[in-house]
Amino acid sequence: MTIRRTPARTPMTDESGPPSRRRALGTRLGMVAAAAVALAVLVPSTIAFAAGSSTAHQPASKPTVVLVHGAWADGSSWSGVVGRLQSRGYTVNVAPNPLRGLSEDSAYLKAYLATIPGSIVLVGHSYGGAVITNAATGNRNVKALVYDDAFIPAAGETVAELAGPASALAPASTDPTSVFSLVPYPGAPDGIYDTYLLPSVFVKAMAGDLPRSRARVLAASQSPASLLTVGEPSGTPAWKTIPSWDLVGLQDKVIPPAQQLTMAARAHSHVTKIASSHLSLVSHPAKVVDVIVKAAVATR
């Protein structure tokens, strides 16, 4: 709507001139005043309606998904999960996990998480489950914990004891060399070594449902984990205050299903069971993504 200004030579307050002219001036004045009133009423209402409509149709923001790998692995193990989450519109961060020991790794992740604004869904695979259990404690941005074939420790427990006597790692308690290659590393405490899973253990226990050729490549490219990753006691668990979801691989030989289900029940986790080895994030990435998305949606 265009409001024409009255020319200066004919002031709107002019009382001179013939009656017809004064009537015309009054009519114009009334029309302008009425238009101004209508504009004042209409414009805010229109703006409010437009804003309301935009807000009503705007989807709620999604949390950032932070993925934490386990021992004898690196961030690339999440590659099949990352792409699928990104295609669903999620921001995904693959967090570093130094594999130097539970206390050090948890402190590192805690500092990393503090740099991420907004809501977080924190996901841990295997030993990464123990790390997220400690690192998320006290972080209000972490809205959900997701465990993927993972350790869910209580305070004082170690990864070694939670694996249980049926684990493929159990023989290491009496003879570490039956499971690991042990390699010294600078600054290690006395009696502490870096561990590499023996190729035969890796292929059978970690990657039993992957093609043998793929499993051998993963075994050759594994990252070392300090013995401190399995021997240090856990601290106050984040699952006491943060809701959790757990994907359990029924063919897992590293953390047998019975052990996983016991930990999940204690943490009151929402459990999903699938037919998979310990490396479900590699062999069944779509199913892992489904669990992560369930957690993300439930915590909005």
Salt bridges, closest charged atoms under 4 A:
GLU157 OE2 - ARG266 NH1 2.87
ASP194 OD1 - ARG100 NH2 2.71
ASP209 OD2 - HIS284 ND1 3.69
ASP252 OD2 - HIS278 ND1 2.75
ASP290 OD1 - ARG88 NH2 3.03
